[in-house]
Amino acid sequence: MKLKSIVAGALLAAASFGASAATIYAPATVGSSFSNLLIGTINVASLSDITGNVFAADKVSYTPVPGVTFTLTLDTVNFTSATVGSLVDTDLSTTGFSLHNVAAGSYNVFASGTLMGNGQSSNVAFLGANYSVTAVPEPETYGMLLGGLALLGVVARRKANKAA
C-alpha cells in the first residue's frame, strides 16, 4: 500500500512537468541553395529543453475552386544545418536540434541547404520544423516533491501504527 501511494505521488508530480509540441512552416522560393532561411519562431515560457528537426514537404495540394484540387510536387531538399538562434546545439545531425536549459524568450529557427531541382516547379520548397519544449524543473520543485513524498510516508506510517 505504501509503495502504491509513493508511486502515485511520483507519477502525479512527473505529469506536472509536461511538454508541448508544435510545428512551424515557411514556404520558400529560393535559388538552388539557401542559407539561414527563417522557418519560424519558437516561444519558450520558462527554463526549458527544446528538441526538434527541420523537414521539407514532398508535395502541396491546393483547391482554387470547390471541387478542383491541384497537387504540386516540390523540390527535394538536402539540409546542411538547422539552428535555433545562436543557441548551442547538442544534436550533431544536419536536420535535428537539441538544446538544453534554454531561458524564456523567443528563438528563430533557421535552415540552410540545397534544393535538388527535381520538383514540378524548380526552386520551390515548403520547409518546416517539428519541435517540442519541455520545462526543466527548478530545484524548488524537487524540494516540494521530496517534501510531499515524505508527508505521504508519515501519513502511511501513522495509519500502519494505528492499525497495529
Residue frames as qw, qx, qy, qz and C-alpha x, y, z in Angstrom:
[[0.000, 0.886, 0.463, 0.000, 0.00, 0.00, 0.00],
 [0.305, -0.786, 0.104, 0.527, 2.80, 2.41, 0.88],
 [0.414, -0.144, 0.599, 0.670, 4.56, 1.68, -2.38],
 [0.231, 0.618, 0.667, 0.346, 1.37, 2.35, -4.36],
 [0.113, -0.939, -0.255, 0.203, 0.94, 5.73, -2.66],
 [0.377, -0.615, 0.335, 0.606, 4.54, 6.71, -3.35],
 [0.377, 0.127, 0.694, 0.599, 4.34, 5.63, -7.00],
 [0.129, 0.788, 0.579, 0.163, 1.05, 7.51, -7.49],
 [0.213, -0.901, -0.052, 0.374, 2.55, 10.67, -5.97],
 [0.405, -0.399, 0.507, 0.648, 5.65, 10.42, -8.15],
 [0.330, 0.386, 0.716, 0.479, 3.54, 9.92, -11.31],
 [0.022, 0.910, 0.413, -0.036, 1.40, 12.95, -10.49],
 [0.298, -0.791, 0.179, 0.503, 4.50, 15.07, -9.94],
 [0.422, -0.132, 0.642, 0.626, 6.11, 13.85, -13.17],
 [0.278, 0.631, 0.664, 0.288, 2.95, 14.64, -15.14],
 [0.068, -0.935, -0.217, 0.273, 3.10, 18.25, -13.97],
 [0.335, -0.563, 0.412, 0.633, 6.42, 18.75, -15.79],
 [0.698, 0.545, 0.460, -0.069, 4.59, 18.45, -19.17],
 [0.339, -0.207, 0.506, 0.766, 5.88, 19.13, -22.65],
 [0.518, 0.683, 0.233, -0.460, 4.38, 20.92, -25.58],
 [0.511, -0.005, 0.656, 0.555, 4.91, 20.00, -29.21],
 [0.383, 0.780, 0.169, -0.466, 4.30, 22.09, -32.30],
 [0.640, 0.233, 0.480, 0.553, 5.15, 22.53, -35.98],
 [0.093, 0.785, -0.013, -0.612, 6.11, 25.73, -37.78],
 [0.694, 0.412, 0.494, 0.323, 6.19, 26.21, -41.56],
 [0.006, -0.720, 0.182, 0.670, 7.73, 28.55, -44.13],
 [0.765, 0.569, 0.283, 0.108, 7.06, 28.49, -47.88],
 [0.349, -0.658, 0.363, 0.560, 10.29, 29.28, -49.69],
 [0.731, 0.662, 0.104, 0.132, 11.10, 30.25, -53.23],
 [0.408, -0.764, 0.390, 0.312, 14.87, 30.20, -53.24],
 [0.431, 0.652, -0.574, -0.244, 17.72, 29.56, -55.60],
 [0.811, 0.139, -0.568, -0.021, 19.45, 26.22, -55.83],
 [0.561, -0.140, -0.623, 0.527, 20.87, 26.74, -52.34],
 [0.307, -0.816, -0.141, -0.469, 19.80, 28.72, -49.29],
 [0.491, 0.091, -0.574, 0.649, 21.50, 29.84, -46.11],
 [0.073, -0.210, -0.568, 0.792, 19.93, 30.77, -42.77],
 [0.305, -0.349, -0.515, -0.721, 16.39, 30.81, -44.13],
 [0.300, -0.116, 0.548, -0.772, 13.94, 31.76, -41.36],
 [0.274, -0.238, -0.902, -0.235, 11.43, 28.94, -40.82],
 [0.469, -0.698, -0.396, -0.368, 9.64, 30.35, -37.78],
 [0.067, -0.566, 0.485, -0.663, 9.87, 31.24, -34.12],
 [0.618, -0.305, -0.712, 0.133, 9.80, 29.07, -31.01],
 [0.288, -0.680, 0.160, -0.655, 8.41, 30.76, -27.90],
 [0.582, -0.084, -0.727, 0.356, 9.66, 29.48, -24.56],
 [0.427, -0.778, -0.216, -0.406, 7.73, 30.44, -21.39],
 [0.587, -0.740, 0.315, -0.092, 10.23, 29.24, -18.77],
 [0.132, -0.588, 0.787, 0.129, 13.55, 27.42, -18.45],
 [0.895, 0.235, 0.231, -0.300, 13.17, 24.51, -20.88],
 [0.419, -0.237, 0.759, 0.439, 14.76, 21.93, -23.16],
 [0.618, 0.574, -0.038, -0.536, 13.95, 22.12, -26.89],
 [0.435, -0.153, 0.819, 0.342, 14.28, 19.20, -29.33],
 [0.619, 0.623, 0.250, -0.406, 13.20, 19.05, -32.94],
 [0.524, -0.047, 0.630, 0.571, 14.06, 18.73, -36.59],
 [0.326, 0.529, -0.163, -0.766, 13.58, 20.54, -39.90],
 [0.542, 0.231, 0.793, 0.153, 11.87, 18.95, -42.90],
 [0.214, 0.278, -0.377, -0.857, 10.71, 19.71, -46.43],
 [0.709, 0.311, 0.451, -0.444, 7.30, 18.72, -47.78],
 [0.445, 0.018, 0.778, 0.442, 7.25, 16.39, -50.83],
 [0.030, 0.423, 0.625, 0.655, 4.15, 17.95, -52.35],
 [0.144, 0.274, 0.412, -0.857, 1.48, 20.50, -51.66],
 [0.074, 0.492, 0.802, 0.330, -2.20, 20.37, -52.67],
 [0.099, 0.277, 0.218, -0.931, -4.48, 23.33, -53.14],
 [0.223, 0.573, 0.783, 0.096, -8.10, 23.90, -54.21],
 [0.089, -0.009, 0.135, 0.987, -8.51, 27.13, -56.20],
 [0.554, -0.117, -0.157, -0.809, -12.25, 26.49, -56.68],
 [0.672, -0.145, 0.596, -0.416, -14.53, 23.98, -54.96],
 [0.913, 0.251, 0.286, -0.146, -14.21, 20.51, -56.48],
 [0.706, 0.635, -0.212, 0.231, -10.90, 21.21, -58.26],
 [0.637, -0.705, 0.270, 0.157, -7.70, 20.20, -56.48],
 [0.623, 0.675, -0.361, 0.160, -4.18, 20.51, -57.82],
 [0.814, -0.512, 0.153, 0.227, -1.12, 18.77, -56.36],
 [0.387, 0.849, -0.338, 0.122, 2.32, 20.23, -57.00],
 [0.915, -0.150, -0.135, 0.351, 5.45, 18.14, -56.46],
 [0.148, -0.969, 0.199, 0.005, 8.12, 20.19, -54.69],
 [0.478, 0.627, -0.574, 0.220, 11.90, 20.06, -54.85],
 [0.864, -0.317, -0.311, 0.240, 13.75, 17.62, -52.64],
 [0.082, -0.914, 0.270, -0.292, 15.87, 19.45, -50.07],
 [0.800, -0.014, -0.410, 0.438, 19.25, 18.40, -48.71],
 [0.352, -0.927, -0.005, -0.132, 19.73, 20.25, -45.43],
 [0.599, 0.405, -0.443, 0.530, 23.21, 21.27, -44.35],
 [0.210, 0.008, -0.618, 0.757, 22.21, 22.77, -40.99],
 [0.375, -0.710, -0.483, -0.350, 19.37, 23.66, -38.67],
 [0.322, 0.071, -0.475, 0.816, 19.87, 26.26, -35.94],
 [0.296, -0.808, -0.505, -0.058, 17.76, 27.91, -33.25],
 [0.151, -0.984, 0.090, -0.025, 19.05, 31.45, -32.87],
 [0.331, 0.688, -0.596, 0.247, 22.62, 31.41, -31.64],
 [0.768, -0.453, 0.349, -0.288, 21.98, 28.65, -29.07],
 [0.006, -0.485, 0.869, 0.093, 24.46, 25.77, -28.78],
 [0.870, 0.102, -0.190, -0.443, 23.03, 22.66, -30.46],
 [0.445, -0.441, 0.775, -0.081, 23.94, 19.26, -28.98],
 [0.833, 0.330, 0.436, -0.082, 22.37, 17.31, -31.89],
 [0.296, -0.491, 0.552, 0.606, 25.12, 16.75, -34.43],
 [0.485, 0.417, 0.717, 0.278, 22.78, 15.86, -37.33],
 [0.131, 0.057, 0.293, 0.945, 22.13, 18.37, -40.10],
 [0.313, -0.463, -0.540, -0.629, 18.35, 18.24, -39.68],
 [0.587, -0.602, -0.538, 0.055, 17.93, 18.00, -35.91],
 [0.078, 0.588, -0.342, 0.728, 18.42, 20.29, -32.97],
 [0.690, -0.497, -0.509, 0.130, 18.60, 19.62, -29.23],
 [0.108, 0.589, -0.256, 0.759, 19.01, 22.49, -26.78],
 [0.590, -0.419, -0.638, 0.264, 19.20, 22.30, -23.01],
 [0.343, -0.586, -0.374, 0.632, 18.35, 24.83, -20.28],
 [0.197, 0.427, 0.358, 0.807, 17.00, 27.45, -22.67],
 [0.014, -0.286, -0.429, 0.857, 15.87, 30.64, -20.94],
 [0.318, 0.705, 0.591, -0.231, 12.41, 32.10, -21.52],
 [0.038, 0.583, -0.269, -0.765, 12.12, 34.08, -24.75],
 [0.772, 0.568, 0.157, -0.237, 11.53, 33.85, -28.49],
 [0.424, -0.446, 0.660, 0.430, 14.02, 32.00, -30.71],
 [0.619, 0.580, -0.224, -0.479, 14.14, 31.98, -34.52],
 [0.802, -0.046, 0.578, 0.146, 14.64, 28.67, -36.33],
 [0.319, 0.736, -0.402, -0.441, 16.91, 28.82, -39.40],
 [0.881, 0.070, 0.450, 0.124, 17.81, 26.21, -42.02],
 [0.139, 0.696, -0.525, -0.470, 20.47, 26.00, -44.70],
 [0.703, 0.055, 0.705, 0.073, 20.65, 23.56, -47.59],
 [0.043, 0.282, -0.630, -0.722, 20.31, 22.87, -51.28],
 [0.734, 0.358, 0.276, -0.507, 17.27, 22.32, -53.50],
 [0.558, -0.098, 0.758, 0.322, 17.64, 19.41, -55.90],
 [0.277, 0.401, -0.351, -0.800, 15.56, 20.96, -58.70],
 [0.038, -0.046, -0.966, -0.251, 13.51, 17.79, -59.19],
 [0.273, 0.467, 0.647, -0.538, 10.06, 19.25, -58.49],
 [0.403, 0.664, 0.588, 0.225, 7.39, 20.27, -60.99],
 [0.116, 0.963, 0.015, 0.244, 8.33, 23.88, -60.33],
 [0.739, 0.139, -0.319, 0.577, 12.07, 24.20, -59.82],
 [0.249, 0.234, -0.355, 0.870, 13.42, 26.13, -56.82],
 [0.537, -0.459, -0.040, -0.706, 10.21, 25.87, -54.80],
 [0.433, -0.038, -0.846, 0.310, 10.17, 24.21, -51.37],
 [0.558, -0.649, -0.127, -0.501, 7.92, 24.15, -48.33],
 [0.429, 0.251, -0.707, 0.503, 10.10, 23.94, -45.24],
 [0.626, -0.640, -0.133, -0.424, 9.04, 23.28, -41.69],
 [0.201, 0.361, -0.771, 0.484, 10.22, 22.29, -38.25],
 [0.740, -0.485, -0.426, -0.190, 8.72, 19.94, -35.68],
 [0.241, 0.397, -0.592, 0.659, 9.77, 20.68, -32.12],
 [0.622, -0.614, -0.480, -0.074, 8.85, 20.07, -28.52],
 [0.020, 0.609, -0.390, 0.690, 9.52, 22.24, -25.50],
 [0.729, -0.389, -0.556, 0.089, 9.87, 20.50, -22.15],
 [0.277, -0.870, 0.160, -0.376, 10.01, 22.57, -18.98],
 [0.566, 0.213, -0.647, 0.465, 13.07, 21.98, -16.80],
 [0.582, -0.725, -0.366, -0.041, 12.00, 21.71, -13.16],
 [0.068, 0.759, -0.377, 0.527, 13.70, 24.18, -10.85],
 [0.333, 0.158, -0.819, 0.441, 15.38, 22.94, -7.64],
 [0.373, -0.088, 0.438, -0.813, 12.44, 24.21, -5.57],
 [0.786, 0.065, -0.282, -0.546, 10.17, 21.84, -7.49],
 [0.659, 0.128, -0.728, 0.137, 12.27, 18.86, -6.47],
 [0.029, 0.152, -0.658, 0.737, 12.21, 20.08, -2.86],
 [0.607, -0.024, 0.156, -0.779, 8.42, 20.26, -2.91],
 [0.798, 0.124, -0.514, -0.287, 8.26, 16.79, -4.50],
 [0.476, 0.139, -0.776, 0.391, 10.50, 15.27, -1.81],
 [0.209, -0.110, 0.507, -0.829, 8.57, 17.08, 0.92],
 [0.733, 0.017, -0.100, -0.673, 5.27, 15.71, -0.44],
 [0.757, 0.119, -0.641, -0.044, 6.66, 12.18, -0.64],
 [0.222, 0.155, -0.736, 0.621, 7.94, 12.47, 2.94],
 [0.462, -0.068, 0.292, -0.835, 4.49, 13.64, 4.06],
 [0.819, 0.058, -0.372, -0.432, 2.90, 10.63, 2.31],
 [0.581, 0.163, -0.750, 0.271, 5.35, 8.38, 4.15],
 [0.073, -0.139, 0.604, -0.781, 4.49, 9.93, 7.53],
 [0.671, -0.013, 0.052, -0.740, 0.75, 9.51, 6.90],
 [0.806, 0.120, -0.543, -0.202, 1.22, 5.89, 5.78],
 [0.381, 0.172, -0.768, 0.485, 3.34, 5.11, 8.87],
 [0.316, -0.121, 0.447, -0.828, 0.74, 6.67, 11.20],
 [0.795, 0.026, -0.178, -0.580, -2.01, 4.59, 9.61],
 [0.716, 0.159, -0.676, 0.072, 0.09, 1.43, 9.95],
 [0.158, 0.162, -0.706, 0.671, 0.83, 2.18, 13.63],
 [0.514, -0.075, 0.236, -0.821, -2.84, 2.96, 14.33],
 [0.825, 0.076, -0.387, -0.405, -3.96, -0.29, 12.70],
 [0.602, 0.142, -0.732, 0.285, -1.46, -2.32, 14.80]]
